[in-house]
């Protein structure tokens, strides 16, 4: 019995280790990886801080779609609403009317959970670069002694997280309804607060691509 003790200990230890094996590792993409593509029209409506009313943006984007879940690609957006402000110039002793131009584009990441359900949650992130510009009307104060004011532009970095849901309409058409927040970093324009282009928004993405299949 004593001679058999080491064998019993070894067998018992092996049984305990087998019982304590780590759970099976699960992966983001179960089964064979299905690669397709998707892209389409992007529309946003929401606030721009310190400006009254609702501001609209429009653009487009697209990229590679992995197993109908993960979209990796790019996007571009531009302000479509007319936003005006009077910018005061001390050397001219008067204010000149300016219109805001704002656009940005860059990387787009979006993940859809449970993509085979008719309505399923989606989370996204856009990381982009762009420019905000005050555009002046040359005819406001333009004489030989007072040349036109040059437009004032500043480069910015934009972070846009989103959360919403996908709608599986057809194997090739998937609208997405999103709510998000636009954070603009590096804004430095005259008589413009650094956070004036930040704001919450609602967005609709009309995406076309390979959403069906496996």
Helices and strands as residue ranges (DSSP letters): H 5-19, E 35-46, E 55-66, E 70-79, E 84-89, E 94-112, E 119-136, E 152-170, E 173-185, E 199-209
